[in-house]
Amino acid sequence: MKLFDSSKIYCRRIIRSLGVFFAIATVLYGCSVSRVAKDTWKSLVEKDAPVFDKRFREVSSQDINLQNFWTDGVPVTDRKVVPLHNMIFTEVTDSVKGGVVNIYTQRLEERDAKFGIAPNDLLPFRIPIVSTILDIVPFQVPIPFNIEGVSLGSGFIINPEGYILTNAHVVFNATDINVVLEGGRQNFPAKIIGIDRLTDSALLKMESDLPLTVLPLGNSDELRMGEMVIAIGNPMGMQHSVTSGLVSAKDRYAPQLSDQFIDFIQTDSAINPGSSGGPLLNMYGEVVGVNTAIMQQAQLIGFAVPVNTIKEVMRMLILGKAERGWFGAQARPLTLKSAIELGYEGEEGVIVTKVEEGSPAEQAGVQPNDIVFKLYGKQFADFSGFRRKLLGLMPGRDIELTIFRAGEIIEITSVLSRRNVEEE
């Protein structure tokens, strides 16, 4: 209703600013307003706006200690098998629901107001050739304008001081944020610490004098296809709903989210609008993913950002700087055929396909067909694991690679720089 009223008011202002002829035509044929935002990721709120919490803006990356910022789940080696019974989902839900929150925002959105005339409709009769031309030429002109809307989503508490994880798209362009605890018993204002659009993640801070339920973060790499999971969120505005399902697949690419650099967890646990930002949990009550999207025109296909991906970018979220270092080398997964052709006997690694001119990679001596099999002295399980590690590396950070080339093992160290073009 608010959108409708604002649109009509805007149209009236347009009419008053036009001449008599166009004013009459606009009244007769209407002023239409687009129902969806023009560009979901276009920044409309300044970074110095009050909705941003700037407490860590002047802190360096080296000064941040993440050791106790979140609580880790139980290691696999210490786990016991969870017995399956009719109350298992209830037990898990009861243990975590106090840490799941609903997020309500006031936000700016850019819409198009289209107004104009159809000249043929004003003529007493059609004129050959002229009328044909008038039918072809568009006379409705789109004029962008900002409007304040309302959105809702979900999130979960990861730190007893009131730090909350959610999706970037839940709070992007927000001007005011309110967090509601389980049961709607308390409502607190919140501010944005940091947003990372590439991983669709955001970190919020709410001020609360209440003891808060903190959800432990699990290990999404340990998830297996067919494992039971549950999702908790605020679907369609219905507070604290829980759904159950399975891990349908891992390392999944979502076509409608091609602008995001994520290998998603695919689940058939229902994820609906409003559930975005809520936790995807395993049967130990550990967060293994952040619910982010549903696939349109499909049933029981939802996606979640792996929690290990969020851990890698947590430092960026705290600093409020989603800026990634540039190395300048492109790579692809290593195939058995390529490994044999290059004389490499290992199984893990990525193969360099291109090195950009003048890049830190070129200056460090990286070459096409180099096989990278260690990062910071540790082997990575697969290509997605290697790519995820790179997500959290900021400009100025040292990078250490172990490379196989022509039968030799080479250690390469370089410093990541900034690209000449902005990421955003």
C-alpha positions as CSV (number, residue, x, y, z in Angstrom):
1,M,0.0,0.0,0.0
2,K,2.9,2.3,0.8
3,L,4.5,1.7,-2.6
4,F,1.2,2.4,-4.4
5,D,0.7,5.7,-2.6
6,S,4.3,6.8,-3.1
7,S,4.0,6.0,-6.8
8,K,0.8,8.0,-7.3
9,I,2.3,11.0,-5.5
10,Y,5.4,10.8,-7.7
11,C,3.2,10.7,-10.9
12,R,1.3,13.8,-9.7
13,R,4.6,15.6,-9.3
14,I,5.5,14.7,-12.8
15,I,2.2,15.9,-14.1
16,R,2.6,19.3,-12.4
17,S,6.0,19.8,-14.0
18,L,4.8,19.1,-17.5
19,G,3.0,21.2,-20.0
20,V,-0.8,21.1,-20.4
21,F,-0.8,18.7,-23.4
22,F,1.5,16.1,-21.8
23,A,-0.3,16.5,-18.4
24,I,-3.6,15.7,-19.9
25,A,-2.2,12.7,-21.8
26,T,-0.5,11.4,-18.7
27,V,-3.7,11.6,-16.7
28,L,-5.6,9.8,-19.5
29,Y,-3.1,7.1,-20.2
30,G,-1.6,6.7,-16.7
31,C,1.8,6.7,-15.0
32,S,3.1,3.1,-14.5
33,V,5.6,2.1,-11.9
34,S,7.8,-1.0,-12.1
35,R,7.0,-3.5,-9.4
36,V,10.5,-4.8,-9.0
37,A,13.8,-3.0,-8.3
38,K,15.9,-2.1,-11.4
39,D,19.2,-3.4,-10.0
40,T,19.1,-5.5,-6.8
41,W,22.8,-4.8,-6.1
42,K,23.0,-1.1,-7.0
43,S,24.2,0.8,-3.9
44,L,21.7,3.4,-2.8
45,V,22.8,4.0,0.8
46,E,26.1,5.7,1.5
47,K,28.7,3.8,3.4
48,D,28.8,6.5,6.1
49,A,25.0,6.2,6.8
50,P,23.9,5.6,10.4
51,V,22.8,2.0,9.6
52,F,26.5,1.0,9.4
53,D,28.5,0.2,12.5
54,K,32.0,1.5,11.9
55,R,33.7,0.3,15.1
56,F,36.2,-1.9,13.1
57,R,36.8,0.4,10.1
58,E,40.2,1.6,11.4
59,V,41.4,-1.9,12.6
60,S,43.9,-3.8,10.5
61,S,43.4,-7.3,9.3
62,Q,46.4,-8.5,11.4
63,D,44.8,-7.2,14.6
64,I,41.7,-9.4,14.3
65,N,41.7,-12.6,16.3
66,L,38.9,-14.9,15.2
67,Q,39.8,-17.7,17.6
68,N,36.9,-17.1,19.9
69,F,34.6,-15.0,17.7
70,W,32.4,-18.0,17.0
71,T,31.9,-21.4,18.6
72,D,33.0,-24.5,16.7
73,G,30.9,-27.6,16.7
74,V,32.1,-31.0,17.9
75,P,34.9,-32.6,15.9
76,V,33.9,-35.6,13.8
77,T,36.2,-37.9,15.8
78,D,34.4,-37.1,19.1
79,R,30.8,-37.5,17.7
80,K,28.4,-40.2,18.6
81,V,25.8,-41.5,16.2
82,V,22.5,-39.6,16.5
83,P,19.7,-42.1,17.1
84,L,16.7,-41.6,14.8
85,H,13.4,-41.3,16.6
86,N,10.1,-39.4,16.3
87,M,11.3,-36.4,18.4
88,I,14.8,-35.9,16.9
89,F,13.9,-32.8,14.9
90,T,12.1,-31.4,18.0
91,E,15.2,-31.9,20.1
92,V,17.5,-30.2,17.6
93,T,15.0,-27.3,17.1
94,D,14.6,-26.7,20.9
95,S,18.3,-26.5,21.3
96,V,18.8,-23.8,18.7
97,K,15.6,-21.9,18.1
98,G,16.6,-19.2,20.7
99,G,19.6,-18.3,18.5
100,V,17.5,-17.8,15.3
101,V,16.2,-14.2,14.7
102,N,13.8,-12.5,12.4
103,I,15.2,-9.4,10.6
104,Y,12.9,-6.6,9.4
105,T,14.4,-3.7,7.4
106,Q,13.4,-0.4,5.9
107,R,15.3,-0.2,2.6
108,L,15.8,2.0,-0.5
109,E,14.8,0.5,-3.8
110,E,15.1,2.1,-7.3
111,R,12.1,1.8,-9.5
112,D,11.1,3.1,-12.9
113,A,8.2,5.5,-13.3
114,K,7.1,5.3,-17.0
115,F,4.9,8.1,-18.3
116,G,4.1,9.4,-21.8
117,I,1.5,9.4,-24.5
118,A,0.5,7.3,-27.5
119,P,-0.1,10.0,-30.2
120,N,-2.2,7.7,-32.4
121,D,-4.8,7.5,-29.6
122,L,-5.1,11.3,-29.6
123,L,-5.5,11.6,-33.4
124,P,-9.1,11.7,-34.7
125,F,-8.1,9.3,-37.5
126,R,-5.1,7.3,-38.6
127,I,-2.7,9.0,-41.0
128,P,-0.9,6.6,-43.4
129,I,2.8,6.2,-42.8
130,V,2.8,8.7,-40.0
131,S,0.6,6.6,-37.8
132,T,2.7,3.5,-38.6
133,I,5.8,5.4,-37.4
134,L,4.1,6.6,-34.2
135,D,3.2,3.0,-33.4
136,I,6.8,1.9,-33.6
137,V,8.5,4.8,-31.7
138,P,8.2,4.3,-27.9
139,F,6.7,7.3,-26.2
140,Q,6.8,6.1,-22.6
141,V,10.0,7.4,-21.0
142,P,11.3,5.5,-17.9
143,I,12.5,7.8,-15.1
144,P,14.3,6.1,-12.2
145,F,13.5,7.2,-8.6
146,N,14.1,5.8,-5.2
147,I,11.4,4.6,-2.9
148,E,11.4,3.2,0.6
149,G,10.2,-0.4,1.0
150,V,10.1,-3.1,3.6
151,S,11.8,-6.4,3.6
152,L,12.1,-9.4,5.9
153,G,14.5,-12.2,6.4
154,S,16.2,-14.3,9.0
155,G,19.5,-14.6,10.7
156,F,21.3,-16.3,13.6
157,I,23.5,-15.3,16.6
158,I,27.1,-16.5,16.5
159,N,28.5,-14.5,19.4
160,P,27.2,-13.7,22.9
161,E,27.8,-10.0,22.3
162,G,25.1,-9.9,19.7
163,Y,26.8,-10.6,16.4
164,I,24.4,-12.0,13.8
165,L,25.0,-13.7,10.4
166,T,22.5,-13.3,7.6
167,N,22.5,-12.9,3.8
168,A,23.8,-9.7,2.1
169,H,20.6,-9.4,0.1
170,V,18.5,-9.3,3.3
171,V,20.1,-6.1,4.5
172,F,21.5,-4.5,1.4
173,N,20.4,-0.9,1.0
174,A,18.8,-1.0,4.4
175,T,18.3,2.3,6.2
176,D,16.9,0.8,9.4
177,I,17.2,-2.8,10.8
178,N,15.3,-4.4,13.6
179,V,15.9,-7.9,15.0
180,V,13.2,-9.9,16.7
181,L,14.2,-12.8,19.0
182,E,12.4,-16.1,19.1
183,G,8.8,-15.9,20.1
184,G,8.7,-12.2,19.3
185,R,9.5,-11.4,23.0
186,Q,12.1,-8.8,22.3
187,N,12.9,-6.3,19.5
188,F,16.3,-4.8,19.1
189,P,17.8,-2.3,16.6
190,A,20.8,-3.6,14.7
191,K,23.5,-2.2,12.5
192,I,25.6,-3.6,9.6
193,I,29.2,-4.5,10.4
194,G,30.0,-5.7,6.9
195,I,28.5,-7.0,3.7
196,D,30.1,-9.3,1.1
197,R,27.9,-9.6,-2.0
198,L,30.1,-12.2,-3.6
199,T,29.2,-14.8,-1.0
200,D,25.9,-13.2,-0.1
201,S,26.8,-12.9,3.5
202,A,26.5,-10.1,6.1
203,L,27.4,-9.5,9.7
204,L,25.1,-7.5,12.0
205,K,25.5,-6.2,15.5
206,M,22.6,-5.7,17.8
207,E,22.7,-4.2,21.3
208,S,21.1,-6.4,23.9
209,D,21.4,-6.7,27.7
210,L,19.8,-10.2,27.6
211,P,21.7,-13.5,27.7
212,L,21.7,-14.8,24.1
213,T,21.7,-18.2,22.6
214,V,24.7,-18.8,20.3
215,L,24.6,-21.3,17.5
216,P,27.8,-23.3,17.0
217,L,29.3,-23.4,13.5
218,G,29.9,-26.9,12.1
219,N,32.1,-28.1,9.2
220,S,30.3,-28.0,5.9
221,D,33.1,-29.9,4.2
222,E,32.0,-32.9,6.3
223,L,28.4,-32.9,4.9
224,R,27.5,-35.9,2.9
225,M,24.9,-36.4,0.2
226,G,21.8,-37.8,1.8
227,E,22.5,-36.4,5.2
228,M,19.5,-35.1,7.2
229,V,19.4,-31.3,7.7
230,I,16.8,-28.8,9.0
231,A,16.3,-25.2,8.1
232,I,14.8,-22.5,10.4
233,G,13.7,-19.1,9.3
234,N,10.9,-16.6,8.8
235,P,9.2,-17.9,5.6
236,M,6.6,-15.6,4.2
237,G,6.6,-13.6,7.4
238,M,5.7,-16.6,9.6
239,Q,8.1,-16.4,12.5
240,H,10.4,-19.3,13.4
241,S,9.3,-22.1,11.1
242,V,11.3,-25.3,10.8
243,T,11.5,-27.6,7.8
244,S,13.5,-30.8,7.4
245,G,15.1,-32.5,4.4
246,L,18.3,-33.9,3.0
247,V,21.5,-32.7,1.5
248,S,20.7,-33.2,-2.2
249,A,24.1,-32.2,-3.5
250,K,27.3,-30.3,-2.7
251,D,29.4,-27.9,-4.7
252,R,26.3,-26.9,-6.7
253,Y,26.1,-24.0,-9.1
254,A,22.9,-22.0,-9.0
255,P,22.1,-20.5,-12.5
256,Q,20.1,-17.5,-11.1
257,L,23.0,-16.6,-8.8
258,S,25.8,-16.7,-11.4
259,D,27.2,-13.4,-10.1
260,Q,28.1,-15.0,-6.8
261,F,31.3,-17.0,-6.3
262,I,29.9,-19.9,-4.3
263,D,29.6,-23.7,-4.5
264,F,26.2,-24.1,-2.9
265,I,24.8,-26.8,-0.7
266,Q,21.6,-28.0,-2.4
267,T,18.8,-29.2,-0.1
268,D,15.2,-30.2,-0.4
269,S,14.5,-28.6,2.9
270,A,11.9,-25.9,2.1
271,I,13.5,-22.4,1.8
272,N,11.0,-19.7,1.0
273,P,11.1,-15.9,0.8
274,G,11.8,-14.7,4.3
275,S,13.9,-17.7,5.2
276,S,16.9,-16.2,3.6
277,G,19.7,-15.7,6.1
278,G,18.5,-18.5,8.4
279,P,20.6,-21.4,9.4
280,L,20.8,-24.8,7.8
281,L,21.6,-27.2,10.6
282,N,22.9,-30.8,10.9
283,M,21.5,-33.3,13.5
284,Y,24.0,-32.1,16.0
285,G,22.5,-28.6,16.1
286,E,25.5,-27.1,14.2
287,V,25.1,-24.5,11.4
288,V,26.5,-26.0,8.2
289,G,25.0,-23.4,5.8
290,V,23.2,-20.1,5.5
291,N,19.9,-20.4,3.6
292,T,20.0,-18.1,0.6
293,A,17.7,-19.0,-2.3
294,I,15.1,-21.0,-4.0
295,M,15.0,-22.0,-7.7
296,Q,12.0,-20.6,-9.4
297,Q,9.6,-23.0,-11.1
298,A,11.1,-25.9,-9.2
299,Q,10.0,-27.9,-6.2
300,L,12.1,-28.8,-3.2
301,I,15.3,-27.3,-4.6
302,G,16.9,-24.8,-2.2
303,F,20.4,-23.5,-1.8
304,A,22.6,-22.6,1.2
305,V,26.0,-20.9,1.4
306,P,28.4,-23.4,3.1
307,V,29.4,-22.2,6.5
308,N,33.1,-22.9,5.7
309,T,32.8,-20.2,3.0
310,I,31.5,-17.7,5.5
311,K,34.4,-18.5,7.9
312,E,36.9,-17.7,5.2
313,V,35.4,-14.2,4.6
314,M,34.6,-13.4,8.3
315,R,37.6,-11.2,8.6
316,M,36.3,-9.1,5.7
317,L,32.9,-8.9,7.2
318,I,34.3,-7.6,10.5
319,L,36.4,-5.0,8.8
320,G,33.5,-3.9,6.6
321,K,35.8,-4.2,3.5
322,A,34.8,-6.8,1.0
323,E,38.0,-6.2,-1.0
324,R,39.9,-9.2,-2.4
325,G,43.5,-9.4,-3.3
326,W,44.5,-9.8,-6.9
327,F,47.0,-12.5,-7.9
328,G,46.5,-12.6,-11.7
329,A,46.4,-16.3,-12.4
330,Q,43.6,-18.4,-13.7
331,A,43.2,-22.1,-13.0
332,R,41.0,-25.1,-13.5
333,P,40.6,-28.5,-11.8
334,L,43.3,-30.9,-12.5
335,T,42.2,-33.9,-14.6
336,L,43.8,-37.3,-14.7
337,K,44.7,-36.8,-18.3
338,S,46.5,-33.5,-17.6
339,A,48.3,-35.0,-14.6
340,I,49.6,-37.9,-16.8
341,E,50.7,-35.6,-19.6
342,L,52.6,-33.3,-17.2
343,G,54.2,-36.2,-15.2
344,Y,52.4,-35.4,-12.0
345,E,51.7,-38.5,-9.8
346,G,49.4,-36.8,-7.2
347,E,45.6,-36.5,-7.3
348,E,44.9,-33.1,-5.7
349,G,45.7,-29.9,-7.3
350,V,44.7,-27.2,-9.8
351,I,46.4,-26.4,-13.1
352,V,47.2,-22.9,-14.1
353,T,45.7,-21.9,-17.5
354,K,46.6,-18.3,-17.8
355,V,48.9,-15.7,-16.1
356,E,48.0,-12.0,-16.6
357,E,50.7,-9.7,-17.7
358,G,52.2,-7.5,-15.0
359,S,50.4,-9.4,-12.3
360,P,51.9,-10.6,-9.0
361,A,51.6,-14.2,-10.3
362,E,53.8,-13.3,-13.3
363,Q,56.3,-11.4,-11.2
364,A,56.5,-14.5,-8.8
365,G,57.3,-16.7,-11.8
366,V,54.0,-18.6,-12.1
367,Q,53.6,-20.2,-15.6
368,P,50.8,-21.9,-17.5
369,N,50.6,-25.6,-16.9
370,D,52.0,-25.2,-13.4
371,I,50.2,-27.5,-11.0
372,V,49.4,-25.9,-7.6
373,F,48.8,-28.6,-5.0
374,K,49.5,-26.8,-1.7
375,L,48.4,-23.4,-0.3
376,Y,50.3,-22.2,2.7
377,G,51.9,-25.6,3.0
378,K,48.6,-27.5,3.2
379,Q,47.0,-29.7,0.5
380,F,43.5,-28.9,-0.4
381,A,40.9,-31.5,-1.1
382,D,39.5,-30.2,-4.3
383,F,39.2,-27.2,-6.6
384,S,36.2,-25.7,-4.7
385,G,38.3,-25.9,-1.5
386,F,41.1,-24.1,-3.1
387,R,38.8,-21.4,-4.6
388,R,37.1,-20.9,-1.2
389,K,40.5,-20.3,0.5
390,L,41.2,-17.5,-2.0
391,L,37.9,-15.8,-1.2
392,G,39.1,-14.4,2.1
393,L,42.5,-13.1,1.0
394,M,42.7,-9.3,1.0
395,P,45.2,-7.0,-0.7
396,G,48.6,-6.9,0.9
397,R,48.3,-10.5,2.1
398,D,51.2,-12.9,1.4
399,I,50.3,-15.9,-0.6
400,E,52.4,-19.1,-0.5
401,L,52.0,-21.8,-3.2
402,T,53.7,-25.1,-3.7
403,I,53.9,-25.9,-7.4
404,F,54.8,-28.9,-9.5
405,R,56.6,-28.0,-12.8
406,A,58.4,-30.4,-15.1
407,G,59.2,-32.9,-12.4
408,E,60.3,-30.3,-9.9
409,I,58.7,-28.9,-6.7
410,I,58.8,-25.1,-6.5
411,E,57.9,-22.9,-3.6
412,I,56.5,-19.5,-4.6
413,T,55.7,-16.5,-2.4
414,S,54.0,-13.3,-3.5
415,V,51.9,-10.4,-2.2
416,L,48.4,-9.9,-3.4
417,S,47.7,-6.5,-4.8
418,R,44.6,-4.4,-5.9
419,R,43.1,-4.6,-9.3
420,N,42.9,-1.4,-11.3
421,V,39.2,-1.9,-11.8
422,E,36.8,-1.9,-8.8
423,E,35.1,-5.2,-7.9
424,E,31.8,-3.5,-7.5
